[in-house]
Amino acid sequence: MKLVRLIANLGYGSRKQVAAMFREGRVTLADGEVLYADDAVAPADVRIDGEPLDPPPGLSLMLHKPTGYTCSTRDAGRLVYDLLPERYRLRSPLLSTVGRLDRDTSGLLLLTDDGGLLHRIISPRAQVAKVYEADLAEDLRGDEAALFASGTLLLESETTPLAPARLEVLAPRRARLTVFEGRYHQVRRMFAATGNHVVALHRAAVGGLALDDLEAGAWRALDAAAIARVFAAD
């Protein structure tokens, strides 16, 4: 792929704008040698204003989403893309969220421009575990674990029961819930079905990949080993 097209696809600007960057001498090798638009150079060797080029397509990353942010590229208000370099939302192929966390839910959010990987993670057949920690308005009544594990819970307005899920009681009004589906507002609706209300919700892990020490609002790129942990047996 031509350098101009590659750099434009990474969100640095239109092809016309990137061509201007070459003319201005802003695109160089690591040693400062100026590159020309028709040079054949490995992307890893390219520098723009002295900084390494962003990762090429095939980028996946994890983000510790704070509450108050929406998983969208165009909704009003604060977006998860506001937490990333501005050009990341302009990449082609698009850097998409893997599923969604609603505005009031914090925690681990995955993003990728690899469509095959995205569909592999969200496919019901993959049964990738999602681990949530929920703070509740009322004390747990005691039968939630059995109900959630039964595979018979039917959410309001749905015709297919939920797959079995695992509940761990952490405190009278706090629980850890592991689900293997991704239905709309699933965790909140599950507790609502028991007469309770989720007042705070946090996703702690996807598969075997956990947030660990990643602070709220921070992100990091994922290597092959980290992506493999998403599919690790729970």
N, C-alpha and C positions, 0 to 999 in steps of 0.2 A: 504494500500500500504506500502511495506517495506520502511524504512527510507532511505536506500541507493538509491533505485529507485526514491523516491520522490525528494531527494536532487539533484540527477543527472538530473532529468527532469526539475528542476528549474535553470539549467545552471551552477551549481557550478563545474562541471567537469564530466568526464566519470564515470561509476560505479566503475571502478578500481581506479580512482583518489579519488572518494568519500570514498571508502573503506579504502584507505590510510589515509584519514582525520580522520576517526574513530580511526584507530590504533595510530595515533599521538596525540589523545586526544583533537582534535580541535572541536569536536561536543559535546556539553554539554547541561545541563539544565540551567535555568536562575541563579541558585545558584552556578553554576560552577561544579556540579556533572557531571562526564564524562559519556557519553552515549555509548552504544555498538550498532552495526549494527542491531541486532535482537531485540532491545528494542521497546516496543509499547508505543509511546509517541505522544501526540497531537502536530501537527506542530507548533502551537503558543508557545509551551513551549521550542522549540529547539533553541539553539544558536550555531552559527559557529564563532569561534574566538571572542566570546562574543557578537556578533551582532545577532539580531532576524533574523530568517529565512525569506526569501522573501515570499510574498503572494503566496498561492497555486494556481493551475489552477482555472480560473474564474476571472483573473486579467483584469481590464480595467483601462486605464489611459488617461489623456488629456495632450497634449504637445503643448507649444507655439512654433511652428516651425518658425525659422528664414529663411530668404531667403538664397539661396546657398546650401541648404540641399535637398537630394533626398529621396523619400519614397521607399526605396529598402533595401534589405539585402546584395546585392552583387554588385551593380553598382560601377563604379570608382568614386572617389571624396568623398565628405562629405555626410554621410547618417544620417537620423534622429536617427538611433540606436546609433550613436556616442554620442548622448545627454543623453543616458540612461546608467545605469550600464552595463558593458560589457557582463555580463552573461545573460542579458535580451534577447539578440538576439539568445541565445542558448537554450531558454526554449522549452519544449515540453509539450503540444501543442505550436505551434509557436505564438508569440505575433505579430499580423498582424495589419497593418494600415487599418483603416476603410475608404476605398476610398483612394484617393491620392491628395496631393497638389503638383503642379509642382515646380521645383527648384526655380523659381523666385517668388513664392507665399508664403507669410507668414501667420501665424495665427493658429487657433485652429485645431489640428489634434488629432483624437481619435485612440487609439490602444487597441486591446483586443485579448485574446486567446480563447474567447467564440465564436465559429463559429455561433451558433444560434443567438446571439446578433448581430454579424457583419452583417449577412444577413438580420436581421430584420431592421437594421438602413438603409442599402443601398437599400432595396427593394423599387421599384417605388410605390408599394401599400401603403407603410408607409407614403409617402409624408413628410418626415422629412425636415424641412426648413434649408437651408444653407444661411447664411447672409455674404455677401462680401462687402468690401469697396474698390472702385476702383478710382485711379487717372488716368486721361485721357490726351491724347496728345492734343486734341482739345476741344473747348467748346461744351457742349451738344446742340443739335440743337432744342430740345423742344418737339419732338414727340416720344422720346424713351419710356417713361412710357406707353403710349397707345399701342405702338407696342409690347412691352414686355408682357403686360397684355392681349393681344388679343388672344393668343393661336394659332396664325397663322404664327409666325416667323419660317421660314425654313432655317436652317444653310446649308452652302455650303457642298455638297456631301452627304446630308442626305435626306431621303424621308418622315420622320415623323416630323411634326411641334413640336416646343417646347411647353411644358405645360405653362400656364400663370405664369408670374413672376412679382414681384413688384419692382418698381424703386422709390427711394427717392433721390431728388436732394439735395446735400449738399453744392455745390458751382458750378460755371460755368464749372469747369473741375473735379468735384468730385461727386461721387454718391454712394448710398448704394443700393445693389441689393439683393433681396431674391429670391432664386430659390428652386424648389422642385424636381429637378432631379440631376443627376450627370454625364452628358455627358462629353466627352473628351474636356478639355479646354473650357468648356461651356461659362463661363463669358467673357473670352477674345474674343471668336468667336461671341458672341451676340453683343458686341460693334463694332467688326469688320464689322458686317452686316450693321451697321449704318454709316460706313465710318470713324469710330474712332479707336483709338488704346489705349490699356491699358498700362500705363507705370509703375504702381505699383498696386498690388492686395493683399488684406489681408482678411482672413476669420475671422470674429468676433464672430460667434456663429454657433452652430449646434442645431437645435430645440430650446429649452429653456435654453441650456447650453452655457454660454458665457465665454470668457477668463478672464474677470474681471481684477484682479491685477496680473495675472500670467505673469512674465517677459519673454522676448524672450529667448528661450533655456531651460526654466524651465518646469517641469512636476509635476503632482500629480496623485495619484491613485484615482479612482472614487468609491464612495460608492453607495449603492442602490438608495439613494435619488438623487444623481447627475445623475445617469443613467436614472432615471425616467424623469428628466428634458429634456433629449434629445428628448423624445416623447411628451413633453408638447405641447398642441395646440398653434399654432402661432397666 
